Amino acid sequence: MGDRPGTSDRDKSMARSTIRRGARLASLPLGYAGRATLGLGRRLGGSSAEAVNAELQERAAQQLFKVLGELKGGAMKFGQTLSMFEAVLPEDVAKPYREHLTRLQDSGPPMPTSRVHAVLARELGPSWKRDLVELNARPAAAASIGQVHRGIWRDGREVAVKVQYPGADEALRSDLRQIGRLSKVIAPLAGGMDVKPLVEEMTARISEELDYTLEADHQQRAAEGFVEHPEFAVPAVLTSTSRVMVSEWIEGRPLSSVITDPPELRNAMGLSYVRFLFAGPETVGLLHADPHPGNFKVLPDGRLGVVDFGLVARLPDGLPEAMGRILRIAKSGDAEQVHAGLQQEGFVGDDVSAHDLMEYLAPFVEPAAVEEFQFSRDWMRAQFNRVRDVQGSGGVGMRLNLPPSYLLIHRVWLGGLAVLSQLGVKAAFGRVLEEFLPGYADD
């Protein structure tokens, strides 16, 4: 089939790229079928089921990473999100995925230098080098829709230059459509996790994440709100367009690296991480809504550095008071009063039982019910299974009437618990709620 009249070379190139991307994603079910056939042959040939399953899972992890890692846009964003929740997968499934998925949190194939310069010239003007006097050709990090380069600004400050991939918007939407269609096929590779809700949420937030001027506004507001803060550091923004953002450089190691630190340091950084997530709404009216560890850095001075404000929940009045009040009641164990409170707020109807509600809320209540809580993969996995069982029988999550702001709060809270569990943090979670969650502290 020939090209349509008037189709530009750029449009042709993007169309071909989209087809290639779809073909890579479509290779996942074929690869899965091939591995299953291989496994059957090995078992018939005398290999143990345990050995065959281990090999199949390792091959599945390698193929999933290969496909997602070669793509940008929605495929890589999906991989990053999945990597944050691997703590809920059964250990025999999670083990071969852990290394591959962790790499997706802050890595990806780089954009050629010539293309980076072309984007900078188009966005910042032909004289962009007057302001950005030095730019490292090798990207310091690559994410789902762009990559970050280290540079020097005209006043001598080190800066992070975030450049969006050309065509990222079309690629992002295309990838998410493909992943949505393949959600049932990908589920076995993800330990049976339902990936469709993750894809739907990402799709709903595409436009905001693609506009770097919005991200710059969010990040600058946070930078000003936390300026000279003893615990947190947010880099100030120097300039931005819809596809380029230049901000101060912060030097640090990934939050995920604290898993090898002594327990006291790991616990301290884990506590700072969760404190920032809850402090944002109170301090600057923003909830950082992308809590995977790649967006958080341990600075040399011990503070927690925070980047990537592309996805936020705007909460000018802070976190909702009803949320803290009902959680405090849930901690007391009064299921009927919890049900009545949620019903009064319009979150549930009579079709959800008080018992199922308490089961659904357990992952949020248990860490706050003791002086210090020990997060672990085993605990997170048990909570995931418990909520999944409740979903199977009562469908609580599907019957909750949550406004958009609550949906992001729910995602951040659950994601934060997953990260704390991955890191094995022991922390006074309840004290954080008492400090930052309105309505939670005892009257």
Secondary structure as UniProt FT lines:
FT   TURN            5..6
FT   HELIX           9..44
FT   TURN            45..46
FT   HELIX           49..70
FT   HELIX           73..84
FT   HELIX           86..88
FT   HELIX           91..103
FT   TURN            104..106
FT   HELIX           113..124
FT   TURN            126..127
FT   HELIX           128..131
FT   STRAND          132..135
FT   STRAND          141..142
FT   STRAND          146..153
FT   TURN            154..155
FT   STRAND          158..164
FT   TURN            166..167
FT   HELIX           168..181
FT   HELIX           183..189
FT   TURN            190..192
FT   HELIX           196..204
FT   HELIX           206..210
FT   HELIX           212..225
FT   TURN            226..228
FT   STRAND          232..233
FT   STRAND          237..240
FT   STRAND          244..248
FT   STRAND          253..254
FT   HELIX           255..260
FT   HELIX           263..284
FT   STRAND          286..288
FT   HELIX           293..295
FT   STRAND          296..298
FT   TURN            300..301
FT   STRAND          304..306
FT   STRAND          312..314
FT   TURN            316..317
FT   HELIX           321..332
FT   HELIX           335..344
FT   TURN            345..346
FT   TURN            350..351
FT   HELIX           354..365
FT   HELIX           366..368
FT   STRAND          373..374
FT   HELIX           377..393
FT   HELIX           396..399
FT   HELIX           404..423
FT   STRAND          426..427
FT   HELIX           429..436
FT   TURN            438..440
//
